[in-house]
Amino acid sequence: MLDMTLFEQRYGLKIRVQNPNPVELPITGMNFRLDINGHRAGTRRERPGGDGAAYGEAVVEIKLTSNLIRIFDQIRGLESGKGQSLRYHLSGGLSLANRMSKLPFDYQGEIGQRR
């Protein structure tokens, strides 16, 4: 947690960005949405630090903004799913310096078994 007010919360997240392509991806911006167990956790638009080097990999720090209603949705969802793993869905797009359209991404997975 980076900052918290009554109406808005900001979290710092680290994600691994991989470029499996033989050319550099000059990232100028990024927008994304994160859902946890089917509930929207937050959204963000920002310019992450660094570029996508050819065949490269980097850990990028991003900030996620949420509001009080989303937090209550998360708490209700976690209470109703006791003993289940956390499912995440991260989707969005990268803006590149050399492209007019965004490069979309969409990833989903699970984080461990909750007890």
Secondary structure, DSSP 8 states (H G I E B T S, - for coil): --EE-SSEEEEEEEEEEE--SSS-B-EEEEEEEEEETTEEEEEEEE--SS-B-TT-EEEEEEEEEEEHHHHHHHHHHHHHTTTS-EEEEEEEEEEETT-SS-EEEEEEEEE----
